[in-house]
Amino acid sequence: MDEHRGIPGWLPVVGFALITGVALAGLHATRQEPVAQAATPVTRTADEAILPTVQVWLSTADRRELLARQPDIEMIPGTAQPGDVVVDPHATYQTMTGFGAAITDASAWLIQNRMDGEQRAALLREMFGPPPGLNMAMTRLTIGASDFSPTPYTLDDMPAGQVDPELAHFNVGTNLHDLIPTVREALAINPQLRIVASPWSPPAWMKTSGKLIGGELLPEYESAYADYLVKYVDTFRGYGIPIFALTVQNEPGYEPGTYPGMLMPAATRASLIGQYLGPALAARRRRVRILAWDHNWDAPAQPLDVLADPLAAPYVSGVAWHCYAGTPSVQTDVHRAHPDKDAYITECSGGDWASAKHGELLWFARDLLLAGIRNWARGVIYWNLALDENHGPHAGGCDLCKGVVTIDSQTGAVIRNDEYYAFAHFSRFVPPGAVRVGSSEPDKDVVNVAFVIPDDGTIVMVMVNSRTEAYAVKVDEGDVGFRYTMPAQSVATFVWQPDPVGSWARRLKRWLGDLRAVVPHG
């Protein structure tokens, strides 16, 4: 039987009993901790002694609280009167891929050139590292220059009048000093980082304008442009940077006048994907997803036109959305028409504009993240990860945009903006693989979204109170619930484990599985 050479048969039983006993004792002890002031002793039944507690983190628009841990809330048995919010873990929706921000040329340049090594390492750990870091699981890269690049460029620029359809001059030299090292450092911190890449413009020789600014893609270069994008994927993989998803054109419905960009009608996008890019990527062992559109919520017909194309649709994994016009409800409209296609929000920026004079915490937490996720977004990516105090460096485009953080261009010091805290309320607590679940909403000004983490059944709920006064809310989940008073204009993240004993059992099972994998058996 060779029992002495493997894991003894009694170990799982003893281990389960031991850890379960410790779990129960710990839960009971936790609930009996003394409080600061004298309190009347409370006698609990055996069932109440193992009710979960709820952890709470809070931010307020007035910045008095910024992702601040609050006292735990004790769960209470459910009552006949249903709560304002009823969480239903059995009503499941999309699985989350993650949250993040774009590592633009500007962000990478600041991180590499305006921070010393210690500052740089600390910032990247804070952004991409596990809690208490932000645990960012997604980022976006620009293929060539955007408006947040020091100079306009693509990866195959040629002298005026010359072309390079074989891409013999393709190179990523412009990215070698700042961008590629920054992304590699982020990947070293989080090897599972999902990267979405988007081009602002093909090389000028592929375009009707003959310039990086404006114009459209010449039909005769559709195949070469697809090869250009594939070559980008291969080259970056060669530097240890895997691409999770591609779009074929950033904001194809807008022709910028001061930075690289172009128009790309739906018919061109469908042809490019269906005839060239889709087949080229489908033949590869490592899957790279293609996301349609990559522009605002106000034009859902644009991605629908591409998804209606019989050649393009099979190669499209989902739709990429931006936040600058329209509302996220159109994500649900497109989802209903194509439930097999994912939704991602790939760009949204805050800034020092008039509408933001009272801060942007509530807008980003409520209107972007929470509303986007309740409308099927699997991931949300902010625009610049970092900009300086002058909203740059940039060349054209947005003059007032802000990064998730602001890096002082003289000292390298970091200021965490409202967007940082809005994203942190989600990214720190909702890991990739979490599943959105059902949750009712009591009021148009008090909204929420809830998730279950499959590994251990933990429930995470983010709630936003937009009212100018506090709001007392009762939350029910199964046979238990809790009460909490949301401060005026605040964001709160609630975390609880509905079945603490079952959670310990699942952890024990995983631990035993890991042990079996490392202990020799024969």
SVG drawing of the C-alpha trace seen along z (x, -y; Angstrom):
<svg xmlns="http://www.w3.org/2000/svg" viewBox="-42 -75 59 77">
<polyline fill="none" stroke="black" stroke-width="0.4" points="0.0,0.0 3.0,-2.3 1.0,-4.5 4.2,-5.5 5.5,-7.0 2.6,-9.3 0.2,-11.4 -1.2,-9.3 -4.9,-8.7 -5.7,-10.2 -4.0,-13.5 -7.0,-15.1 -9.3,-14.2 -7.1,-15.5 -6.2,-18.6 -9.8,-19.4 -10.7,-19.0 -7.8,-21.1 -8.3,-24.0 -12.1,-23.9 -11.6,-24.1 -9.2,-27.0 -11.6,-28.7 -14.5,-28.5 -12.4,-29.5 -11.0,-32.5 -14.4,-33.6 -15.7,-33.4 -12.7,-35.2 -12.9,-37.9 -16.5,-38.6 -15.6,-38.8 -12.9,-41.4 -13.3,-44.2 -14.4,-47.6 -13.0,-51.0 -15.8,-51.9 -17.8,-49.8 -20.6,-47.8 -23.3,-45.6 -22.4,-42.0 -24.4,-40.3 -25.3,-36.6 -25.3,-35.0 -26.7,-31.7 -24.4,-29.1 -25.7,-30.1 -25.1,-33.8 -21.5,-33.1 -20.4,-32.1 -22.3,-34.8 -19.8,-36.6 -18.6,-40.1 -18.4,-42.7 -15.2,-44.6 -15.7,-48.2 -13.5,-50.7 -14.8,-54.2 -14.0,-57.3 -15.8,-60.6 -16.0,-63.2 -14.7,-65.8 -11.5,-63.6 -11.9,-63.4 -11.9,-59.6 -9.8,-58.0 -10.1,-54.3 -10.1,-54.3 -10.8,-51.0 -13.9,-51.4 -15.0,-49.3 -16.3,-45.9 -20.0,-45.4 -21.6,-42.5 -24.1,-40.5 -27.5,-39.9 -30.1,-37.2 -32.4,-38.2 -35.9,-39.6 -39.2,-39.3 -38.8,-42.8 -36.4,-42.5 -33.4,-44.8 -33.0,-47.9 -30.3,-45.9 -30.8,-42.1 -27.6,-40.3 -28.3,-37.1 -25.1,-35.1 -27.0,-32.6 -27.9,-35.2 -24.6,-35.4 -23.5,-37.6 -20.1,-38.3 -16.7,-37.1 -14.3,-40.0 -11.0,-40.3 -9.8,-43.3 -9.1,-47.0 -6.2,-49.2 -4.8,-52.2 -2.9,-52.8 0.9,-52.9 1.2,-55.7 4.5,-57.0 4.0,-60.0 3.4,-57.8 6.4,-55.6 8.6,-58.6 7.7,-60.1 8.2,-56.9 11.6,-56.2 13.0,-59.8 11.4,-61.8 11.5,-59.1 14.5,-57.5 14.8,-53.7 13.2,-53.5 10.3,-55.8 9.7,-53.9 9.7,-50.5 7.4,-51.7 4.9,-53.2 4.7,-50.2 4.3,-47.9 1.5,-50.1 -0.2,-50.1 0.2,-46.5 1.0,-44.7 -1.5,-42.7 -3.4,-44.4 -2.7,-46.8 -1.6,-47.7 -4.2,-48.5 -3.9,-45.1 -4.3,-46.4 -4.8,-43.5 -5.2,-45.3 -3.3,-48.0 -3.5,-49.5 -0.6,-50.4 -0.6,-52.6 0.8,-51.1 2.9,-54.0 2.2,-57.5 -0.9,-59.0 -1.4,-62.6 0.4,-61.5 3.7,-60.9 6.6,-63.3 6.7,-63.2 4.5,-61.6 5.7,-58.3 4.7,-54.8 6.7,-51.6 7.4,-51.8 8.0,-55.4 9.4,-56.1 10.7,-59.2 8.0,-61.1 7.2,-59.3 8.5,-55.9 6.5,-52.8 7.4,-49.6 4.6,-47.0 6.9,-44.2 7.6,-46.0 11.3,-45.6 11.8,-48.8 9.5,-47.8 11.1,-48.5 10.2,-49.4 13.3,-51.5 11.2,-54.4 9.7,-52.1 13.0,-50.6 14.1,-53.3 10.9,-54.0 7.8,-52.0 9.1,-48.5 11.1,-48.6 8.1,-50.0 5.8,-47.3 8.3,-44.6 8.6,-45.9 4.8,-45.9 4.7,-42.3 7.4,-41.2 5.1,-42.4 1.9,-40.9 2.8,-38.3 -1.0,-37.9 -1.3,-41.5 -3.7,-41.7 -2.6,-44.1 -4.9,-45.7 -3.1,-47.4 -4.6,-50.1 -3.1,-52.0 -3.8,-55.7 -2.5,-55.7 -0.9,-53.4 2.3,-54.6 1.7,-57.7 2.5,-55.8 -0.6,-53.6 -3.0,-56.6 -4.9,-58.8 -3.5,-61.9 0.1,-60.8 0.5,-62.0 0.0,-60.6 -2.7,-63.2 -6.0,-62.6 -7.0,-60.6 -8.1,-57.0 -6.5,-53.7 -5.8,-53.1 -7.7,-49.9 -4.5,-48.5 -2.8,-48.5 -5.4,-46.6 -3.3,-43.4 -0.1,-45.3 -1.7,-47.0 -2.9,-43.6 0.7,-42.4 1.9,-45.5 -0.4,-44.7 0.6,-41.1 4.3,-42.1 3.7,-44.3 2.2,-41.4 5.2,-39.2 7.8,-41.8 6.4,-42.7 6.1,-39.0 9.8,-38.7 10.4,-41.3 8.4,-39.2 5.2,-41.3 2.2,-39.2 -0.7,-41.0 -4.2,-40.0 -6.3,-41.9 -6.0,-44.3 -8.2,-46.9 -7.7,-48.0 -8.1,-51.8 -8.5,-54.1 -11.6,-56.2 -12.3,-55.4 -15.2,-57.8 -13.0,-60.8 -10.4,-62.6 -8.0,-64.6 -6.4,-67.7 -3.4,-67.9 -2.2,-64.4 -2.0,-61.0 -5.3,-59.5 -7.7,-58.7 -11.2,-57.8 -11.9,-54.1 -15.5,-53.3 -17.2,-50.1 -16.9,-48.6 -13.1,-49.0 -12.9,-47.6 -14.9,-44.6 -12.8,-44.0 -9.6,-44.4 -10.7,-41.9 -12.6,-39.4 -10.1,-39.1 -6.7,-39.7 -6.2,-40.3 -8.7,-37.7 -7.3,-34.8 -3.7,-35.7 -4.3,-35.7 -6.6,-32.7 -3.7,-30.6 -1.5,-31.3 -1.1,-29.0 -1.4,-31.9 -4.8,-33.6 -4.9,-37.3 -8.5,-38.7 -9.8,-41.3 -12.1,-44.0 -14.3,-46.0 -15.0,-49.8 -12.8,-51.3 -14.8,-54.5 -17.7,-56.1 -21.0,-54.8 -23.1,-57.1 -22.6,-55.1 -23.6,-51.5 -24.5,-51.0 -20.8,-51.1 -19.8,-47.9 -23.1,-46.3 -22.3,-46.8 -19.0,-45.0 -20.7,-42.2 -23.2,-41.8 -20.5,-41.1 -20.3,-37.3 -16.6,-37.3 -15.5,-39.6 -17.9,-38.5 -16.3,-35.1 -13.0,-36.8 -14.3,-39.5 -14.3,-38.6 -16.0,-41.7 -16.5,-45.5 -14.2,-48.2 -15.9,-51.3 -14.9,-54.9 -16.8,-57.1 -16.7,-60.5 -20.2,-60.5 -23.4,-58.5 -24.2,-56.2 -23.0,-52.7 -26.5,-51.3 -25.7,-50.7 -23.3,-48.0 -26.4,-46.0 -28.1,-46.7 -25.2,-45.3 -24.9,-42.4 -28.5,-41.4 -27.9,-41.4 -24.6,-39.4 -24.5,-37.7 -21.4,-35.8 -19.3,-39.0 -17.6,-40.6 -17.6,-44.3 -14.6,-46.2 -14.2,-49.9 -10.8,-50.7 -10.5,-54.5 -11.8,-57.2 -10.0,-60.2 -10.6,-62.6 -9.3,-66.2 -9.1,-69.6 -12.2,-70.8 -15.0,-72.9 -17.3,-69.9 -14.7,-68.4 -14.3,-71.4 -15.9,-69.5 -13.9,-66.3 -14.4,-63.2 -14.6,-60.4 -18.4,-59.9 -18.5,-60.1 -15.8,-57.6 -17.0,-55.2 -20.7,-55.5 -21.0,-56.5 -17.9,-54.7 -17.0,-51.7 -20.2,-50.7 -22.5,-51.5 -20.1,-50.0 -19.9,-46.8 -23.7,-46.6 -23.9,-46.9 -21.6,-43.8 -18.1,-45.3 -15.6,-42.6 -12.8,-45.2 -12.3,-48.9 -9.1,-50.7 -8.5,-54.4 -6.5,-56.5 -3.1,-57.7 -1.6,-55.9 0.5,-58.9 0.9,-62.5 2.8,-65.4 1.6,-68.6 1.2,-70.2 -1.1,-67.5 1.7,-66.1 4.0,-65.5 1.8,-65.5 1.7,-66.8 -1.7,-68.0 -4.9,-66.6 -6.1,-66.9 -4.7,-69.8 -6.3,-69.1 -6.3,-65.4 -5.2,-63.8 -3.5,-60.5 -4.5,-58.1 -1.6,-59.7 0.3,-62.9 4.1,-62.7 5.9,-65.9 8.3,-66.5 10.9,-67.9 10.9,-65.6 9.2,-62.4 6.7,-62.7 3.3,-61.1 -0.2,-62.6 -3.1,-60.2 -6.0,-61.7 -9.8,-60.9 -9.5,-58.4 -7.0,-56.4 -9.5,-56.0 -12.4,-55.3 -10.5,-52.5 -9.0,-51.2 -12.5,-50.6 -12.9,-48.0 -9.4,-46.7 -8.1,-46.0 -11.1,-43.8 -12.4,-42.3 -9.7,-40.1 -9.7,-38.6 -12.2,-35.7 -14.7,-37.3 -18.2,-37.0 -20.8,-39.8 -23.9,-38.7 -27.4,-40.0 -28.0,-43.0 -31.0,-45.2 -30.8,-49.0 -32.9,-51.0 -32.7,-54.4 -31.4,-56.1 -28.9,-58.0 -27.7,-55.0 -26.4,-52.4 -24.2,-49.3 -22.7,-46.3 -21.8,-43.0 -19.4,-40.1 -18.6,-36.6 -15.0,-35.4 -15.3,-31.7 -12.1,-30.6 -13.6,-31.0 -17.1,-32.4 -16.2,-35.9 -18.8,-38.6 -17.6,-42.1 -20.1,-44.9 -19.3,-48.5 -21.9,-51.1 -22.1,-54.8 -24.3,-57.3 -24.6,-60.4 -27.0,-62.2 -25.9,-65.3 -27.1,-63.6 -26.3,-60.3 -28.3,-57.3 -29.1,-54.4 -29.1,-51.1 -30.0,-47.5 -28.3,-44.8 -29.6,-41.2 -27.8,-38.2 -29.4,-34.8 -30.5,-34.5 -28.3,-37.3 -27.9,-41.0 -26.3,-44.1 -27.1,-47.8 -24.8,-50.7 -25.2,-54.4 -23.5,-55.7 -22.1,-59.2 -23.1,-61.9 -21.4,-61.6 -19.4,-58.6 -18.1,-55.3 -17.9,-52.2 -16.6,-48.7 -18.0,-45.9 -16.4,-42.5 -17.8,-39.4 -17.5,-35.7 -21.0,-34.1 -19.7,-30.7 -16.6,-31.1 -16.4,-27.5 -16.9,-26.4 -14.2,-28.8 -11.7,-27.2 -12.7,-23.8 -12.1,-24.9 -8.7,-26.4 -7.8,-23.1 -8.8,-21.2 -6.6,-23.4 -3.8,-23.1 -4.0,-19.3 -4.1,-19.4 -0.9,-21.5 0.7,-19.2 -0.1,-16.1 1.5,-17.8 4.8,-18.3 5.1,-15.2 6.6,-12.2 4.2,-9.2 6.3,-6.4"/>
</svg>
